[in-house]
Amino acid sequence: MSAHQYDHGHTVAGWVGFGIATVGAVVAGLGVVAVSGVLIAGGLAIGVVSLLVTWALHLAGWGKGPGLRPRAEWGWRVRDSAAPGGHAECLACRLAGRGRGARAVVPVMPAQRESERETVAAAGADSVR
């Protein structure tokens, strides 16, 4: 259990991403000091890797969605139980096809012959025909 009285949002995904991004910033900073375009590009590439690793860990449940988590999940080493379904207001989840955008998929109705009458059950409540 966390010693904090509220959810700080510290997660494995956040700490790992921060660590990799710090290395990238140091490499890019050394590139600026050494006037080396290769080091600057390497530092920026490490920053991109940091984003991708953090995103992957978030989707695997080691991150946190927006808002408060249940108190039992406040510890930074606790996996997020809502991650498989996605977080409704989370950009990372929406980019991965989870969360709010994934629920907006409209089911495809089977093709209907013109001679058949359309029934309310077959058409659904939000039919535009």
C-alpha positions as CSV (number, residue, x, y, z in Angstrom):
1,M,0.0,0.0,0.0
2,S,1.2,3.5,-0.8
3,A,2.1,5.8,2.0
4,H,0.5,8.7,0.1
5,Q,-3.0,10.0,1.0
6,Y,-3.9,10.5,-2.6
7,D,-3.1,9.0,-6.0
8,H,0.2,10.5,-7.3
9,G,0.0,8.5,-10.5
10,H,3.5,7.1,-10.2
11,T,3.6,4.0,-12.4
12,V,6.2,1.6,-13.8
13,A,5.5,3.0,-17.3
14,G,6.1,6.5,-16.1
15,W,9.3,5.7,-14.3
16,V,10.8,3.6,-17.1
17,G,9.8,6.2,-19.7
18,F,11.3,9.0,-17.6
19,G,14.6,7.0,-17.2
20,I,14.9,6.4,-20.9
21,A,14.0,10.0,-21.8
22,T,16.6,11.2,-19.3
23,V,19.3,9.2,-21.1
24,G,18.1,10.6,-24.4
25,A,18.2,14.2,-23.0
26,V,21.8,13.6,-21.8
27,V,22.9,12.2,-25.1
28,A,21.3,15.1,-27.0
29,G,22.8,17.6,-24.6
30,L,26.3,16.1,-25.1
31,G,25.6,16.4,-28.8
32,V,24.9,20.1,-28.4
33,V,28.1,20.7,-26.3
34,A,30.2,18.6,-28.7
35,V,28.5,20.1,-31.8
36,S,27.7,16.7,-33.1
37,G,24.6,16.2,-35.2
38,V,24.9,12.4,-34.7
39,L,24.7,12.7,-30.9
40,I,21.8,15.1,-31.2
41,A,19.9,12.8,-33.6
42,G,20.8,9.8,-31.3
43,G,19.4,11.6,-28.3
44,L,16.2,12.5,-30.1
45,A,15.9,8.9,-31.3
46,I,16.2,7.7,-27.7
47,G,13.4,10.1,-26.8
48,V,11.2,8.5,-29.4
49,V,12.1,5.1,-28.0
50,S,11.1,6.4,-24.6
51,L,7.6,7.4,-25.9
52,L,7.1,4.0,-27.5
53,V,8.2,2.0,-24.5
54,T,6.0,4.1,-22.2
55,W,3.1,3.6,-24.5
56,A,3.6,-0.2,-24.7
57,L,3.9,-0.5,-20.9
58,H,0.8,1.6,-20.5
59,L,-1.2,-0.7,-22.8
60,A,0.2,-3.7,-21.0
61,G,-1.4,-2.4,-17.8
62,W,1.7,-0.8,-16.1
63,G,0.5,2.7,-16.7
64,K,-2.4,4.8,-15.5
65,G,-5.4,6.4,-17.3
66,P,-6.6,9.9,-16.6
67,G,-8.3,10.5,-13.3
68,L,-8.2,8.7,-10.0
69,R,-7.5,5.0,-9.7
70,P,-9.1,2.8,-7.0
71,R,-7.2,3.0,-3.7
72,A,-6.0,-0.6,-4.0
73,E,-4.2,0.4,-7.2
74,W,-2.3,3.4,-5.9
75,G,1.0,1.6,-5.5
76,W,3.3,2.2,-8.4
77,R,4.0,-1.5,-8.9
78,V,0.3,-2.5,-9.2
79,R,-1.1,-3.2,-12.7
80,D,-4.1,-1.3,-13.9
81,S,-7.2,-3.4,-14.1
82,A,-8.9,-1.1,-16.7
83,A,-6.0,-1.3,-19.2
84,P,-7.3,-4.2,-21.4
85,G,-10.5,-2.4,-22.2
86,G,-8.8,1.0,-22.5
87,H,-9.4,4.3,-20.7
88,A,-12.2,6.4,-22.1
89,E,-10.3,9.7,-22.0
90,C,-6.8,8.4,-22.8
91,L,-5.1,9.4,-26.0
92,A,-2.7,6.5,-25.8
93,C,-5.6,4.0,-25.6
94,R,-7.5,5.7,-28.4
95,L,-4.4,5.6,-30.6
96,A,-4.2,1.8,-29.9
97,G,-7.9,1.3,-30.8
98,R,-9.0,1.0,-27.2
99,G,-11.2,3.1,-25.0
100,R,-13.9,5.6,-26.4
101,G,-13.0,5.1,-30.1
102,A,-13.2,1.3,-29.9
103,R,-16.8,1.4,-28.6
104,A,-18.0,3.6,-31.4
105,V,-17.7,0.8,-34.0
106,V,-21.0,0.4,-35.8
107,P,-21.9,-3.2,-36.6
108,V,-22.4,-4.0,-40.3
109,M,-25.8,-5.2,-41.2
110,P,-26.2,-8.0,-43.8
111,A,-27.2,-7.0,-47.3
112,Q,-31.0,-7.0,-47.8
113,R,-32.7,-7.7,-51.1
114,E,-34.8,-4.9,-52.4
115,S,-37.9,-7.2,-52.5
116,E,-37.7,-7.9,-48.8
117,R,-39.4,-5.6,-46.3
118,E,-37.2,-4.1,-43.6
119,T,-38.2,-4.9,-40.1
120,V,-37.5,-2.8,-37.0
121,A,-35.5,-5.6,-35.5
122,A,-33.3,-6.0,-38.6
123,A,-32.8,-2.3,-39.1
124,G,-32.0,-1.3,-35.6
125,A,-33.1,1.9,-33.8
126,D,-30.5,4.1,-35.5
127,S,-31.1,3.1,-39.1
128,V,-30.8,5.9,-41.7
129,R,-32.8,4.1,-44.4
